């Protein structure tokens, strides 16, 4: 294993320092209030976090995916909700960087790299699949572009994003997967962000349905071309799986550390419960599963940086954490007993009892954006 270059190492250390100085303790407040952390996002923008994966040409730092997931893990140990805000911004901005033309990049990316505007993507719908069912976002051709009508579901950063990467289905090609991606500005006529949804975890990262009522999109807003939608969506989902993997590992390692510290200081029958075999087994499994997941995340990130196929590795990370992610927090809560599931502590004390919040955050990370079983098909196919 090679030693990390000084510049990426500095970026990781800066993220660790920011997590310790600015994020420790804030996760509990966000969990109870659900308030969007505007000031903290602005600080992250000022220190370059929102442009980490964007090319230097457009104002980013292009640190590479392996460094980015290190930063995600470090920040997630302190406040996963803020990481979810950053991840969805970075995914949308990176999609424009990879699939957009020169005019689209020059128009959107500098402001996104500086964090002057927040980005997100709108892919999921309430029907059984994109482009299927009542409310599906359909695109009808019109002179010079398209008219979008329908609803996108569970859009992160909804309401604070200024730029949306939107996936729509051409009405005349609905039976042939006429999915395409386009850039939509937040102020577009006919675009309405619904009420913020209550979610299981990651409170502070706003989630809402977004309705399109005849939103006009010009042909110049289409990413790549009208046939590229499925490829863009697939790559976005697999990149997201790797980012979510790093986020989950960050939460899990923080939970394991907290549970272990509790086990050392909690005395039962004249001895710390850390001496009990059942507790040791739970702590060991938490640490082992987190470590194995992290190795998978790192391997996928290395392949992404090398511009090699990474989808199978990303699918394995997604599948592994879908099966074991929440169990990590179940074991942690069992180690801490009543304190592990406590939700009623007053402000100032609840920050010291984070496992119930971490349980919800880890579930929100692994469940909301894509079904847990979608990687299995790819993994199985890769074996034949």
N, C-alpha and C positions, 0 to 999 in steps of 0.2 A: 504494500500500500504506500503510495507516494504522500509526501508531506504537502499539506495545503499551502498554496501560494500565499505570500504575506497579505496581499490586498483582500482576497476573500476571507482570510482568517480575521482580519481587522473588522470586516463587515459583520461576521458572526459575533465577535467580541462586543461590537457596538450594540447589536441586538440583545445580547445577554445583559449588558449594562442597562439598556433602556427598560428591559423587562424588570430588572431588580429595582431600578430607581423610580419608574413611572407606572408600572403595571401591577406590581405586587399589591394585593388588597383591592384593586379596582374591580376585579371580576365579580366579587360578591355584591358590590353596589349595582353593577350592571344587571346582574341576575335578578335583583329585587326590583329595580326600577324599569329596566328595559330601555333606558334612554340611550339614544345614539351618541357615542363618545366623540363628538365633533372635534374637540380640542386635541384629544390624543391622536386622532386620525391626521389632524393638521401637523402635529409634531412628527408623526411618521413620514408624512409627505415632505416635510422640511429636511429630514435627514436622509431622504432618498429611497426609503423603503418601497414606495409605490412604483418606482421605476427600476427595480432591481433586475428584471428580466428583459427590459427594453434596450434596444441598441443605443450606443452612445450617440450615434448620429441624431437621434430624436430626443436626447436629453436623459436617457437612462444610463445605468452603470453596467448592464450586461454581465452580471457576476456568474452566470451559469446556474443550471438547475440544481446541481449538487450542493452548491453554496446556499441557494434559495431554500431548500428543504431543511438545511441546518438552522437557518434563521427562523423558519416556520416552527420547527420543534422548540427552539429556545423561547420564542414568544408565547407559544401555546402552553408551556408549563405555567405561565403566569395568567394569561387571559385569552382563551380560545375564541371568544366572541370577536375580539378585535382582529384576530388572525383570519377569521372567516370573512370579515369585511375586506381585508387586504387580499386574500386569495381570489375572491371573485372579481375584484378590480384587476388584479394582475392577469387572471385568465382572459378576461375580456380584452384588455389592452394587448396582451400577447397574441391573441387571435387576430386582431387588426394588424399587428406587426408582421405576422406570418402570411396572412391571406389577403391583406389589403393591397391596393395599388399605391403608387407613389403619392398621388393626390390625397388619398384617404389617410395615409400615414402622416404626411406633412400637416394635414388639417387637425388630426385627432391626437397624435402621440405626444407632442411636446407638452401639452397641458396635462395629459394623463401621467406622464413621467414625473412632472413636478407636483402632482396631486392637486392641481388647481381645479380639476374636474375628476369626479369619481366615475368609474365605469362598472358595468355588470353585464351579464348575459341573460337572455330569456329563452329557454329551451323547453322546459317542462310544460305540460298542459294537463287539464283535469280529466281528459279522456283516456282510453286504454293505450293510446300511442299518439305521438305528435302527428297532427293532421287528421286525427280520427275522433269522432264524437262531437257532441254539442259543445259549442264554444271554442272549437279548434281555430287556431289563427290561420286564416286563409288569405291568399293574395290574389286579387283580380287585376288583370292587366288594364292599363289605361295609357293614354298618350304620355310618353316619356317616362313611364314607370309603373307603379303598382299602388293599389289601395288595399290596406291591411285591415281586416275585421276579425275579431275574436279575442281570446283571453290567454295570457300566459300565467302559469301558476307558480307559486312559491319562488318568486324572484328575490334573490338576496340584494341588498343595497337599494331596493326599490324606494323611490321617493327622495333619495339623496344622490342617486346617480344622475349625471348629466349626459351620459352616453350609454346606450343600450346596444349590445350585439343581439339581434333578434332573429330567430329562426321561424320562417313562415313556409306554408305549403301552397304552391300554385294550384288554384282550383281546377284547372284543366288537366293537371297531372297528378291528382290525388291518388290514383290507383297505381302510379309508377314512381312513387317516392319523389315527388317534385319539390323536395325540401331545399330551401336556399337560405343563406345568411345575409343580413344587411345591417347597416348602421342606422340607428334611429336616435334623434336628439330628444332629450327629455321634454322640451317645450313644444313638441310637434302637436298640431291641432288634432284632437280626437284621442290622444293618449291620456289615460286616466289611471293613476295609481290608487288601488283600493286601500282600505284600512289595514294598518299593521296587524299581522296575524300573531296570535299567541302560539308560541312553539315550546317544545319540550325543553330545549336548551339553547345556548348561544344567544341569550337575550342581550340586546344592544346592537346586534347585527339585524337590521330591519328586514323583514320578510313580508311580501304582499303579493296579491294577484295584480296583474297589469292588464287593463282592457284597451283594445284598439278599436276605435269606431271610425272606420274610413280614413285611417292614418295614411297619408300620401308619402310614398317613398320613391325617389327617383332612381333610374337605372344606375346612376353613378354611385349610389349608396350600397349596391350589391357587392359582397365580398367575393373576389375571384371571378366566379361566373355562376349562372343559375344551376349548374349541375354539381357544384362543389359542396352543397349543403351537408349531405351525409358524411363526407370525409371530414369536413370542418367540425361537425358535431361529435363524431367519433373520437377525433384527436383531443378535442376539448374535454370530453368525459374521461379519457384515460389520463390526461395531464391532471385533471381534478382528482382522480383516484390517488395519484402519487402525492399530491399536496395534502389531501385529506389523511393519507397514511401518516405523513409527518406530523400533522396536527393531532391525530389520535395518539401517536407515540408520545408527543409532548404532554398531553393530558395524563396518559397512563403512567409515565415515569414520575410525574409530580405526585400522582395518587399513591404510587408505590413508596415513594420517599416519605410521604406524610404518614402512611399506614405503618411503615417500619419504625419511624420515630415514636409513634404512639405505642407500638408494641414493646419498645425498649423501656418506656417510662410507666406503662400500665402494669401494676403489681397485682397478681392473683396468687393466693396460696403461698405467699412469701417470696415469689419469684416473678420476674418480668414475663409477660405472656409471650415474648419473643423466644423464650426457651421451650415453648410447647410445640410439639411436632406438627400439629394441625395448622397452627399459625405460620410456622416456618414453611410448610408446604404451600400455603396460599401466597405468601410473599415471594417464594421462589418461582412459582408459576407466573405471577405478575411480572417479575423481572425478566423471566425467560421469554414469555410471549412478546413483551415490549422489545426486547433485544432482537428477536427473530424478525419481527415486523420492521424494525429499523434497518436491518440488513437488507430486507427486500426493498424498502424505500430507497436506500442508497444505491442499490444495484440498478433500479429503474432510472434513477436520476443520472447515473453515469452513462447509461445507454442513450438517454435523451441528449446529454451534452455531446456524445459522440455521433449523434445523428444516425443512430442505429435503431432497428425495431425494438420497441420497449413495451408494446401493448400486453404481451403475455405476462411479463413481470408486474406491470401495473394491475392487471386483472387479478393476479395472485395476491398482491397486497390488499386489494379491495375485498377479495373473498375471505382472506385470513382474518382481517379485522372485523368484517361483518359477523364472523362466527365467534370471535374471541374478544372483540373490543369491549362490549358491555360487561362481559364476565370479569374482565380485569377490575372494573369498579365494584362489581358485586363482591368479589373477594376482599377488596379494600374496605368496603363498608362492613363486612363481617368481622374483619380484624378489629375495627374500631367500635363495633357494637352499636349501642344507642347513640353515641356521638357521631358515628358514621352516617346515620340516617337523620340526624337532627336538622330541622328546618326552622326552628322557632327561636334560635338565639338572637338576642338584640344586636344592633349595629355595634361594632367594636369587638364583638365576640364571634359573630358568625364567620368573619374572615378566617378565624382559626379552625373552623369546622367546614372544610371545603368539599368533602367527598360527595355529598348529595348533589351539589351543584356540578361537580365534575362528572357524575353519573349522567346527568341530563346533557351536559355539553358533549360527552363522548357519543351519546346516542344521536344527538342532533348532527354531529359530524358525519357519522357513518350511514345515517338513514335518509336524510331529507332529499338529497339531490338526485340519487339514482337508486334503483332497486338493487338489493344485495346480491341477487342471483344473476345479474346481467353478465358478470365476468365468466361464469361457469362454462358457457358455450364456447368462448374463445379458448379457455384453458384446455377443455376436453378436445377441441378440434386440433390444438397444437400437438397433441400426443399421437395423432393418427398419421 
